[in-house]
Amino acid sequence: MASEKIVDIAIIGAGPGGMASAIEAKLAGIDNIVVIDKASTHNDMIHKFYKRGKRVDKDWMGRKAEFEGNVSFEECSKEEYIEQMDKLLESHGVLDKFVYDVEIWNTVKGEDGLFIVKVSEDEIIKAKNVIVSVGRMGKPNKPGYKFPKPIRPRLNFNLSKVVNGEKVMIIGGGDTAGEYAYGLIELDDMQDCEVTLNYRRPKINRMNPINTEMTMKYINNGKLLNKMGVDIESVEPVGEEGDERVLVNFTDGKHGVYDRLVFALGGTSPKDFLVNSKIETGKWDEPLMNEKTMETNIEGLYTIGDVVTDQGSIALAFNHASFVMKDIVSKQK
Ligand SMILES: Cc1cc2nc3c(=O)[nH]c(=O)nc-3n(C[C@H](O)[C@H](O)[C@H](O)COP(=O)(O)OP(=O)(O)OC[C@H]3O[C@@H](n4cnc5c(N)ncnc54)[C@H](O)[C@@H]3O)c2cc1C
């Protein structure tokens, strides 16, 4: 029989939302918790998707950050942010609550009123409350056209595979696209890359002022090649078999050949997780929940962070964690 453990709160996802939830719980005097992540570190999305040395902004996607709970951060580089979070988790004594390399598919309430979280064939955790903070980047948004098999390794969603000397095109018009584009130009060990920015609109209008300024600076001085105002119709392999490059067919009838495309189009709501957990969702597959408490239609089941917003931020995820904890604590009284 599977082993069973009962906790007050099971937190799914150890990104900013899940991590802040663990700290808020501890500060609220709730110690019997578990944080489960499919990756092998906390803040894994940030490890994977933020470029090296990236500045971690407090105000992100045009939203002014006001920290409303107990968790905050100082604006710094990606590496320093991770360090700050390591220290924060350690100083609050919650590091031993984290279980890594376990993917959770759903959570449903059993007849005893406790949520079942299946950790493995041999282990289930039963939880009085569950906080779902699984983000959106598990499934980055893909364009509508097909990715032919031979060039799939060259069609990426972050910069981790870029090799110096490559001809790279970044696709997207938001902050992430801008940071990837000018970030690549600024990386010391990527100086031989040729970087192009493709955005279907002719002008940047979705980036924050710093990213707009930086992106425009490199477009204006010619270091960032401008391919804005045109969409991509399709991509296909070109060149020697086994070493095919990417032929891009643009909607204006023009073509280009690249070593790598990096799509920065945001991420998709984890619909399957929500639906399989019987959480009611709206038109855009977003979970329907109480915006003050973050509680879904199911009592004791909360969704926070990027799951509930298509343009989330670290500060917002931190704040959501504090809203949830206030609700859980108020129900205990
Ligand atoms: C390139 C980029 C740059 C950004 N820059 C900034 C910035 O400068 N400032 C800012 O405020 N915001 C920035 N953001 C946004 C910010 O990173 C997010 O809003 C924030 O990380 C959301 O936190 P979260 O906890 O909701 O989700 P995430 O950080 O996505 O964390 C979700 C976690 O859940 C885990 N997980 C997913 N599914 C499962 C599952 N089924 N089972 C178990 N675990 C699971 C993942 O492994 C992950 O660790 C940026 C985003 C990107 C992509």
Ligand as a Chemical Component Dictionary entry (heavy atoms), coordinates in Angstrom:
data_LIG
# 
_chem_comp.id                   LIG 
_chem_comp.type                 NON-POLYMER 
_chem_comp.pdbx_formal_charge   0 
_chem_comp.three_letter_code    LIG 
# 
loop_
_chem_comp_atom.comp_id 
_chem_comp_atom.atom_id 
_chem_comp_atom.alt_atom_id 
_chem_comp_atom.type_symbol 
_chem_comp_atom.charge 
_chem_comp_atom.model_Cartn_x 
_chem_comp_atom.model_Cartn_y 
_chem_comp_atom.model_Cartn_z 
_chem_comp_atom.pdbx_ordinal 
LIG C1  C1  C 0 12.799 35.505 -19.764 1  
LIG C2  C2  C 0 11.966 36.044 -18.645 2  
LIG C3  C3  C 0 12.392 37.179 -17.952 3  
LIG C4  C4  C 0 11.657 37.658 -16.860 4  
LIG N1  N1  N 0 12.128 38.745 -16.170 5  
LIG C5  C5  C 0 11.434 39.203 -15.081 6  
LIG C6  C6  C 0 11.920 40.288 -14.289 7  
LIG O1  O1  O 0 12.975 40.878 -14.557 8  
LIG N2  N2  N 0 11.190 40.689 -13.204 9  
LIG C7  C7  C 0 10.014 40.070 -12.855 10 
LIG O2  O2  O 0 9.400  40.460 -11.848 11 
LIG N3  N3  N 0 9.517  39.047 -13.597 12 
LIG C8  C8  C 0 10.203 38.598 -14.677 13 
LIG N4  N4  N 0 9.705  37.538 -15.418 14 
LIG C9  C9  C 0 8.445  36.909 -14.966 15 
LIG C10 C10 C 0 8.670  36.055 -13.722 16 
LIG O3  O3  O 0 9.809  35.223 -13.886 17 
LIG C11 C11 C 0 7.445  35.206 -13.433 18 
LIG O4  O4  O 0 6.326  36.061 -13.324 19 
LIG C12 C12 C 0 7.618  34.403 -12.154 20 
LIG O5  O5  O 0 8.715  33.511 -12.253 21 
LIG C13 C13 C 0 6.341  33.603 -11.855 22 
LIG O6  O6  O 0 6.544  32.771 -10.736 23 
LIG P1  P1  P 0 5.649  31.453 -10.569 24 
LIG O7  O7  O 0 6.037  30.865 -9.257  25 
LIG O8  O8  O 0 4.241  31.759 -10.816 26 
LIG O9  O9  O 0 6.076  30.502 -11.775 27 
LIG P2  P2  P 0 7.467  29.914 -12.280 28 
LIG O10 O10 O 0 8.599  30.800 -11.954 29 
LIG O11 O11 O 0 7.245  29.538 -13.692 30 
LIG O12 O12 O 0 7.653  28.597 -11.406 31 
LIG C14 C14 C 0 6.848  27.463 -11.601 32 
LIG C15 C15 C 0 7.536  26.257 -11.009 33 
LIG O13 O13 O 0 6.631  25.144 -11.039 34 
LIG C16 C16 C 0 7.304  23.988 -11.455 35 
LIG N5  N5  N 0 6.299  23.110 -12.066 36 
LIG C17 C17 C 0 5.609  23.339 -13.209 37 
LIG N6  N6  N 0 4.726  22.343 -13.427 38 
LIG C18 C18 C 0 4.871  21.468 -12.402 39 
LIG C19 C19 C 0 4.236  20.234 -12.063 40 
LIG N7  N7  N 0 3.262  19.736 -12.829 41 
LIG N8  N8  N 0 4.643  19.584 -10.939 42 
LIG C20 C20 C 0 5.636  20.091 -10.156 43 
LIG N9  N9  N 0 6.257  21.265 -10.435 44 
LIG C21 C21 C 0 5.870  21.946 -11.533 45 
LIG C22 C22 C 0 8.368  24.487 -12.412 46 
LIG O14 O14 O 0 9.451  23.576 -12.498 47 
LIG C23 C23 C 0 8.772  25.810 -11.770 48 
LIG O15 O15 O 0 9.845  25.664 -10.868 49 
LIG C24 C24 C 0 10.427 37.043 -16.502 50 
LIG C25 C25 C 0 9.977  35.916 -17.220 51 
LIG C26 C26 C 0 10.741 35.422 -18.277 52 
LIG C27 C27 C 0 10.247 34.198 -19.015 53 
# 
loop_
_chem_comp_bond.comp_id 
_chem_comp_bond.atom_id_1 
_chem_comp_bond.atom_id_2 
_chem_comp_bond.value_order 
_chem_comp_bond.pdbx_ordinal 
LIG C1  C2  SING 1  
LIG C2  C3  SING 2  
LIG C2  C26 DOUB 3  
LIG C3  C4  DOUB 4  
LIG C4  N1  SING 5  
LIG C4  C24 SING 6  
LIG N1  C5  DOUB 7  
LIG C5  C6  SING 8  
LIG C5  C8  SING 9  
LIG C6  O1  DOUB 10 
LIG C6  N2  SING 11 
LIG N2  C7  SING 12 
LIG C7  O2  DOUB 13 
LIG C7  N3  SING 14 
LIG N3  C8  DOUB 15 
LIG C8  N4  SING 16 
LIG N4  C9  SING 17 
LIG N4  C24 SING 18 
LIG C9  C10 SING 19 
LIG C10 O3  SING 20 
LIG C10 C11 SING 21 
LIG C11 O4  SING 22 
LIG C11 C12 SING 23 
LIG C12 O5  SING 24 
LIG C12 C13 SING 25 
LIG C13 O6  SING 26 
LIG O6  P1  SING 27 
LIG P1  O7  DOUB 28 
LIG P1  O8  SING 29 
LIG P1  O9  SING 30 
LIG O9  P2  SING 31 
LIG P2  O10 DOUB 32 
LIG P2  O11 SING 33 
LIG P2  O12 SING 34 
LIG O12 C14 SING 35 
LIG C14 C15 SING 36 
LIG C15 O13 SING 37 
LIG C15 C23 SING 38 
LIG O13 C16 SING 39 
LIG C16 N5  SING 40 
LIG C16 C22 SING 41 
LIG N5  C17 SING 42 
LIG N5  C21 SING 43 
LIG C17 N6  DOUB 44 
LIG N6  C18 SING 45 
LIG C18 C19 SING 46 
LIG C18 C21 DOUB 47 
LIG C19 N7  SING 48 
LIG C19 N8  DOUB 49 
LIG N8  C20 SING 50 
LIG C20 N9  DOUB 51 
LIG N9  C21 SING 52 
LIG C22 O14 SING 53 
LIG C22 C23 SING 54 
LIG C23 O15 SING 55 
LIG C24 C25 DOUB 56 
LIG C25 C26 SING 57 
LIG C26 C27 SING 58 
# 
